[in-house]
Structure formats: structure tokens, C-alpha cells
Amino acid sequence: MDSRAFLRLEQSHNPFRWTLPVERHLCTSGAFLFGGCGLAAAIAALEGTSGRPLVWAACQYLSFAKPGEVLDIDVTVAVEGHQTTQARAVGRVGNREIITVNAALGDRPGMPSAQFEAMPDVEPPTTHRQHVHRRAGDGWINDQLEQRLVKGREVRERDGTPGDGQSLMWARIPDVIEGIDATALAILGDFDLAQDATQEAFVAAYFGLPGLRDQAKFAPWLRGIVRHQCHRFLRRRPEPALDEDATLARGDPIVVERVDGLTLTVRPAEEWEVSP
């Protein structure tokens, strides 16, 4: 199975229109489309329509898509050069816009290339414990991923003291057996970032709960904490925060970067030298 088959993304008779059924295995336990899966579907659509590999992509998340809905992805090729394409993909459920992705695609043969980031010096995946999500077993996106924690703390291990803002983790999508690509890494990259920020938010909420005077305002209070932790986490984490996910398999690894708040940029990288 490749990453497009994992998503169950289909191209319509119109080469610029793609459809993504929002199924349970692509959603978070909060019952909405997982952001990484939305970005992944847009990347696959952009590559499929243009016929060119991804250089970078920046995604803006605007709304939620629920299980049972269908996300229509429309690709617009703004500029198509001899070797590079500038394009965007907009995902909608009905008239509701869910995501907008801007991207550059293409390749320039013979151009010099280099890899400036070094893979973290870690032991192979089998030597590390497997992370089990607190709501595993319900068929959500968490059950589709295998993760082995190298550096970091589970929620139950956190005592309220801050860490250094870095986590290292081996991760893969077992069903995607044809190597890692930009689409697959979009899923993995978003998962790592979202999980760390959410875990810290819940720890902060736990210790701050005694100060909440009006229990009826718990939901907006918690959302504010999550939002604050996301921005705080993005500011303090060293760049590139998600490179460890690019070491998951041989093939065409990706480096994931962050720019301007919650936007993710994805670009191809040179092949890592990794142990089997």
C-alpha cells in the first residue's frame, strides 16, 4: 500500500478535482480530520495533477471536517514553468473551506544538492519502548501509527516541570510499505508536533484547574491553554523540530520545517544514512 491508498484519495474525471472520504482512520479521537492527513491529501493531489514532485508546501487550517463527510480538493496550477510548478490546493466540504495549501513542485536535474541537518544519534527503533496513545484501540489515526519514544515523557510521567522543548521519536505508518514520501511525512510530522503541544497543554490545565472559578467555562478555558501552549511550543523548539521523522525509512525522506506560527513547510531532502 502506498500513501495515496492509505488515505483512499481518488482523482475524479476532472484531473484538477480530488476527493477524500473523511473516514475514522484519518481522524483524531476528537472526531475530526487529522491535520496531517489533510495536508497529506493536498500534497498527493498537487503531485498527481502536476506530475511533479513536491519541493515545499505551506498549509493553512481553517475549519474541521467530520467523519462521514467528503473533502473535495481542487488544484489550481498558477504557473507552470519548464521545470517548476507553482500551485495551490483548496479542500472544501460543501461550501465550507477546510484547508488551503500553497506549494512549489518540480526538479532541476544537475543542480548541486546538500544535506545540512544531521540525523540525531539514536539507537535503532527496536531498542526503544513503543508509545501507546491514551485512547488507542478505537480506530482513530493513533491506531494507524507506530511510534517508539527515544526522548520525551509520556503524559503520566510529567510532573509539571518543563523539559528542554525537544522530543525524539521513531515513527512509521505500518500500512504504508512502499517507502516514505512527502504525503506520508505530512501525516507523521503533524502528529509529532500536535501530540507534544497537546500533552503539555493538558499538564498545564491539570495544575491550573484549582484556579478555575467558573466550572461552566471549562471548555473555552482549556482551548485557551491549548492555543497558548501551541504558540509557546513553536517558539521554543529548536529548528528543525521534526527531522527525526524523516529517518523512518529509505526512499525519498523529507525535512519538515515550521514558518510563521502553525504553518508547516515540507521539502524533499537527501537520503539519510540510517540503520535498517
C-alpha positions as CSV (number, residue, x, y, z in Angstrom):
1,M,0.0,0.0,0.0
2,D,1.3,3.5,-0.8
3,S,0.4,6.7,0.9
4,R,-2.4,7.6,-1.5
5,A,-4.0,4.2,-1.0
6,F,-3.8,4.7,2.8
7,L,-5.6,8.0,2.5
8,R,-8.1,6.5,0.0
9,L,-7.7,9.6,-2.1
10,E,-9.3,9.4,-5.5
11,Q,-9.0,11.6,-8.6
12,S,-12.2,12.4,-10.4
13,H,-12.8,12.6,-14.2
14,N,-11.6,16.2,-13.8
15,P,-7.8,16.0,-13.3
16,F,-7.9,19.1,-11.1
17,R,-10.5,17.6,-8.6
18,W,-9.8,15.0,-6.0
19,T,-12.0,13.5,-3.3
20,L,-11.0,12.3,0.2
21,P,-13.6,10.4,2.2
22,V,-13.2,11.6,5.8
23,E,-13.0,8.1,7.4
24,R,-12.3,7.2,11.0
25,H,-8.8,6.1,10.4
26,L,-7.9,9.6,9.2
27,C,-9.4,11.4,12.2
28,T,-8.3,12.3,15.7
29,S,-10.1,11.0,18.8
30,G,-11.8,14.3,18.8
31,A,-13.8,13.1,15.7
32,F,-12.4,15.5,13.1
33,L,-9.9,15.1,10.2
34,F,-6.4,14.9,11.5
35,G,-4.5,18.0,10.2
36,G,-1.6,15.9,8.9
37,C,-3.9,13.8,6.8
38,G,-5.5,16.9,5.2
39,L,-2.0,18.2,4.3
40,A,-1.0,14.8,3.0
41,A,-4.1,14.6,0.8
42,A,-3.4,18.0,-0.6
43,I,0.2,17.2,-1.4
44,A,-0.8,13.9,-3.1
45,A,-3.3,15.9,-5.2
46,L,-0.8,18.5,-6.1
47,E,1.8,16.0,-7.2
48,G,-0.8,13.9,-9.0
49,T,-2.2,16.8,-11.0
50,S,1.1,18.5,-11.8
51,G,3.0,15.3,-12.4
52,R,5.9,16.8,-10.5
53,P,7.5,16.0,-7.0
54,L,7.0,18.4,-4.1
55,V,9.6,21.0,-3.3
56,W,7.8,22.7,-0.4
57,A,4.2,23.1,0.8
58,A,2.6,25.5,3.4
59,C,-0.8,24.7,4.8
60,Q,-3.4,26.9,6.5
61,Y,-6.1,25.0,8.5
62,L,-9.4,26.9,8.5
63,S,-12.1,24.5,9.8
64,F,-12.9,20.9,10.7
65,A,-14.1,18.0,8.5
66,K,-16.1,15.3,10.4
67,P,-16.2,11.6,9.9
68,G,-18.6,10.7,7.1
69,E,-18.1,13.9,5.2
70,V,-16.2,14.1,1.9
71,L,-13.4,16.6,1.4
72,D,-13.2,17.9,-2.2
73,I,-9.8,19.1,-3.1
74,D,-9.4,21.5,-6.1
75,V,-6.0,22.0,-7.5
76,T,-5.1,25.3,-9.3
77,V,-1.9,25.4,-11.3
78,A,-1.0,29.1,-11.1
79,V,2.3,29.0,-13.0
80,E,3.9,26.0,-14.9
81,G,7.5,26.6,-16.0
82,H,9.9,24.3,-17.8
83,Q,11.0,22.6,-14.5
84,T,8.9,24.2,-11.7
85,T,5.2,24.5,-11.0
86,Q,3.6,26.9,-8.6
87,A,0.2,25.6,-7.5
88,R,-2.4,25.6,-4.7
89,A,-4.9,23.1,-3.4
90,V,-8.1,24.1,-1.6
91,G,-10.1,21.5,0.4
92,R,-13.8,22.0,1.0
93,V,-16.7,20.1,2.5
94,G,-19.7,21.6,0.6
95,N,-19.2,25.4,0.7
96,R,-17.1,25.2,3.9
97,E,-13.4,25.7,3.3
98,I,-11.2,23.3,5.4
99,I,-7.6,23.8,4.2
100,T,-5.6,25.8,1.8
101,V,-2.2,24.6,0.6
102,N,0.3,26.6,-1.5
103,A,3.2,24.6,-3.0
104,A,6.1,24.5,-5.4
105,L,6.8,21.4,-7.3
106,G,9.4,20.2,-9.8
107,D,13.0,19.3,-10.1
108,R,16.1,20.7,-11.7
109,P,18.4,18.0,-13.0
110,G,22.1,18.6,-12.5
111,M,21.7,21.2,-9.8
112,P,24.1,20.9,-6.8
113,S,22.5,19.5,-3.6
114,A,23.5,19.1,0.0
115,Q,22.1,17.9,3.3
116,F,22.9,20.4,6.2
117,E,21.0,18.7,9.0
118,A,22.4,15.7,10.8
119,M,20.3,12.8,12.0
120,P,20.1,12.6,15.8
121,D,22.4,9.9,17.2
122,V,19.9,7.4,18.4
123,E,19.7,3.6,18.7
124,P,17.5,1.6,16.2
125,P,13.7,1.7,16.7
126,T,13.5,-1.8,18.2
127,T,15.6,-0.8,21.2
128,H,13.0,1.8,22.4
129,R,9.7,1.4,24.0
130,Q,6.6,1.7,21.9
131,H,4.3,4.7,22.6
132,V,0.7,3.8,23.3
133,H,-1.8,6.6,22.9
134,R,-4.2,7.2,25.8
135,R,-7.2,6.5,23.5
136,A,-5.7,3.6,21.5
137,G,-7.9,0.9,20.1
138,D,-10.8,3.0,18.8
139,G,-9.7,3.0,15.1
140,W,-8.6,6.7,15.0
141,I,-5.4,7.9,13.4
142,N,-3.4,7.0,16.5
143,D,-4.0,3.3,15.8
144,Q,-2.5,3.7,12.3
145,L,0.9,4.9,13.6
146,E,3.7,3.0,15.3
147,Q,5.9,5.2,17.5
148,R,8.9,4.5,19.6
149,L,9.9,7.1,22.1
150,V,13.6,8.0,22.1
151,K,13.5,11.2,24.2
152,G,10.5,12.6,25.9
153,R,7.9,11.8,28.6
154,E,4.5,10.2,28.4
155,V,1.7,12.2,29.9
156,R,1.6,10.1,33.0
157,E,5.3,10.7,33.6
158,R,5.1,14.5,33.6
159,D,5.2,16.3,36.9
160,G,4.8,19.9,35.8
161,T,8.4,20.7,35.4
162,P,9.3,21.9,31.9
163,G,11.5,19.9,29.6
164,D,14.0,21.3,27.1
165,G,11.4,21.6,24.3
166,Q,12.8,18.7,22.3
167,S,11.4,15.2,21.7
168,L,12.9,12.4,19.6
169,M,10.8,9.6,18.2
170,W,10.9,6.9,15.6
171,A,7.6,6.7,13.8
172,R,6.1,4.9,10.8
173,I,2.8,4.1,9.2
174,P,2.9,0.3,9.1
175,D,0.3,0.0,6.3
176,V,2.5,2.3,4.0
177,I,5.0,-0.3,2.9
178,E,6.3,1.4,-0.3
179,G,8.7,3.8,1.5
180,I,8.3,7.3,2.8
181,D,7.2,10.2,0.7
182,A,6.0,13.8,1.1
183,T,2.4,12.6,1.6
184,A,3.3,10.1,4.3
185,L,5.6,12.5,6.1
186,A,2.9,15.2,6.2
187,I,0.9,12.8,8.4
188,L,3.9,11.9,10.7
189,G,5.2,15.4,11.0
190,D,1.9,16.9,12.1
191,F,1.3,14.1,14.6
192,D,4.6,14.6,16.5
193,L,4.1,18.4,16.8
194,A,0.4,18.2,17.7
195,Q,1.0,15.4,20.3
196,D,3.7,17.3,22.2
197,A,1.9,20.6,22.3
198,T,-1.4,18.9,23.4
199,Q,0.3,16.9,26.1
200,E,1.9,20.0,27.6
201,A,-1.4,21.8,27.4
202,F,-3.2,19.1,29.4
203,V,-0.4,19.1,32.1
204,A,-0.7,22.9,32.4
205,A,-4.5,22.5,32.6
206,Y,-4.2,19.9,35.4
207,F,-2.1,22.1,37.6
208,G,-4.2,25.2,36.8
209,L,-7.6,23.6,37.4
210,P,-7.8,24.7,41.1
211,G,-7.7,28.3,39.9
212,L,-10.7,28.0,37.6
213,R,-13.5,29.7,39.5
214,D,-16.4,29.1,37.0
215,Q,-16.6,25.4,36.0
216,A,-19.1,26.3,33.3
217,K,-16.3,28.0,31.4
218,F,-14.0,24.9,31.4
219,A,-14.2,24.3,27.6
220,P,-13.1,27.8,26.5
221,W,-10.6,27.9,29.3
222,L,-9.0,24.7,28.1
223,R,-9.0,25.8,24.5
224,G,-7.1,28.9,25.5
225,I,-4.5,26.9,27.3
226,V,-4.0,24.6,24.3
227,R,-3.7,27.6,22.0
228,H,-1.1,29.2,24.3
229,Q,0.9,26.0,24.6
230,C,1.0,25.6,20.8
231,H,2.4,29.0,20.2
232,R,4.8,28.6,23.2
233,F,5.9,25.3,21.9
234,L,6.6,26.5,18.4
235,R,8.6,29.5,19.7
236,R,10.9,27.4,21.9
237,R,11.6,24.3,19.9
238,P,14.9,24.3,18.0
239,E,14.8,24.1,14.2
240,P,14.1,21.7,12.5
241,A,11.9,20.2,15.1
242,L,10.6,17.2,13.2
243,D,13.7,15.9,11.3
244,E,13.6,12.7,13.4
245,D,10.5,11.7,11.4
246,A,12.5,11.9,8.2
247,T,14.7,9.0,9.2
248,L,11.9,6.4,9.3
249,A,12.5,4.6,6.0
250,R,14.7,4.6,3.0
251,G,13.4,6.1,-0.2
252,D,12.8,9.8,-0.5
253,P,12.9,11.3,3.0
254,I,11.6,14.8,3.8
255,V,12.6,17.6,6.1
256,V,9.7,19.3,7.8
257,E,10.1,22.9,8.9
258,R,7.9,25.4,10.6
259,V,7.4,29.0,9.4
260,D,5.1,31.7,10.7
261,G,3.1,30.3,13.5
262,L,1.4,27.0,12.8
263,T,2.3,26.7,9.1
264,L,4.3,23.6,8.1
265,T,6.7,23.6,5.2
266,V,7.7,20.3,3.7
267,R,10.6,19.9,1.3
268,P,12.5,16.8,0.0
269,A,15.9,16.1,1.5
270,E,18.8,13.9,0.6
271,E,18.6,10.3,1.7
272,W,19.6,9.7,5.3
273,E,22.3,7.2,6.2
274,V,20.3,5.1,8.6
275,S,20.5,1.6,10.2
276,P,17.9,-0.9,8.9
